[in-house]
Amino acid sequence: MTHVRGLHETCGLQALHVVRSKAEPGKLAAKLARLDHQRELLERQLAVWTEKQQVTRHRLSLVEKQMSELGRLVRQFGGPRRTASKRSRLRAIAPVKGADDGTAARRHQNVNLEY
């Protein structure tokens, strides 16, 4: 029986005991199975993240196209304007009942707002 002189020696004895108990074949197989399961989980997560990254890139390109088109339209109509009263602005926006030449349809464009 060995005599323990201090706390630093007791930690070494426990560490040797832990290493020895991990060397059992059943525990090694269980650890290998846990690591294999974790690897498969990470591979599935990577596949999902890669797919989401592609979808996000596609949506980003659509938003950038819409922004460039709207920027072009803003620059096209961006002349100096006088400030109008609220009532005259509403009359200018409201469609004319008799005019069915498609000017109201050209004035407004559909914009995709999905996230």
C-alpha positions in Angstrom: 0.0 0.0 0.0 1.4 3.4 -1.0 1.3 6.4 1.2 -0.2 9.5 -0.3 1.8 12.6 0.7 -0.4 15.4 -0.8 -3.3 16.4 -3.0 -1.2 16.4 -6.2 -0.6 12.7 -5.8 -4.3 11.9 -5.3 -5.3 13.5 -8.6 -2.7 11.4 -10.4 -4.2 8.2 -8.9 -7.7 9.1 -10.0 -6.5 10.0 -13.5 -4.9 6.6 -13.8 -8.1 4.9 -12.7 -10.2 6.9 -15.3 -7.8 5.9 -18.1 -7.9 2.3 -17.1 -11.7 2.2 -17.0 -12.1 3.8 -20.4 -10.0 1.1 -21.9 -12.8 -1.4 -21.6 -14.0 -2.7 -25.0 -17.7 -2.0 -24.3 -17.1 1.6 -23.3 -14.9 2.2 -26.4 -17.6 0.7 -28.7 -20.3 2.9 -27.0 -18.1 6.0 -27.5 -17.5 5.1 -31.1 -21.3 4.7 -31.7 -21.9 8.1 -30.1 -19.3 9.7 -32.3 -20.7 8.0 -35.4 -24.2 9.3 -34.5 -22.8 12.8 -34.0 -21.1 12.7 -37.4 -24.3 11.7 -39.2 -26.2 14.4 -37.4 -23.6 17.0 -38.5 -23.7 15.8 -42.1 -27.5 16.2 -42.1 -27.2 19.7 -40.7 -24.7 20.6 -43.3 -27.0 19.4 -46.1 -29.9 21.4 -44.7 -27.7 24.5 -44.3 -26.3 24.2 -47.8 -29.8 24.0 -49.2 -31.0 27.0 -47.2 -27.9 28.9 -48.3 -28.8 28.2 -52.0 -32.4 29.4 -51.4 -31.2 32.5 -49.6 -28.8 33.3 -52.5 -31.6 33.0 -55.0 -33.9 35.2 -53.0 -31.1 37.8 -52.5 -30.5 37.9 -56.3 -34.3 38.5 -56.8 -34.3 41.3 -54.3 -31.2 42.9 -55.9 -32.9 42.8 -59.3 -36.0 44.4 -57.9 -34.0 47.1 -56.2 -32.1 47.9 -59.4 -35.3 48.1 -61.4 -36.9 50.4 -58.7 -33.8 52.5 -58.6 -33.9 52.9 -62.4 -37.6 53.9 -62.1 -36.8 56.4 -59.4 -34.0 58.0 -61.4 -36.3 58.1 -64.5 -39.1 59.9 -62.6 -36.8 61.8 -60.3 -37.2 65.3 -61.6 -38.0 68.4 -59.4 -41.6 68.5 -58.5 -43.7 71.1 -56.8 -45.5 70.1 -53.6 -49.2 69.5 -54.1 -52.0 69.5 -51.6 -53.3 66.2 -50.3 -56.6 66.5 -52.3 -54.8 67.1 -55.6 -52.5 64.2 -55.0 -55.5 61.9 -54.4 -57.1 63.0 -57.6 -53.9 62.3 -59.5 -53.6 58.8 -58.1 -57.3 57.8 -58.6 -57.9 56.1 -61.9 -60.1 57.9 -64.5 -63.3 55.9 -65.1 -63.5 56.7 -68.8 -59.9 56.0 -69.7 -59.4 52.3 -70.3 -56.1 52.5 -72.3 -54.0 50.7 -69.6 -52.2 53.8 -68.2 -53.2 52.8 -64.7 -51.8 49.3 -65.2 -48.5 50.8 -66.5 -48.3 53.1 -63.5 -48.3 50.3 -60.9 -46.1 47.2 -61.0 -46.4 44.0 -58.9 -43.5 43.6 -56.5 -42.8 40.3 -54.7 -42.6 40.9 -50.9 -42.1 37.3 -49.8 -39.3 36.5 -47.4 
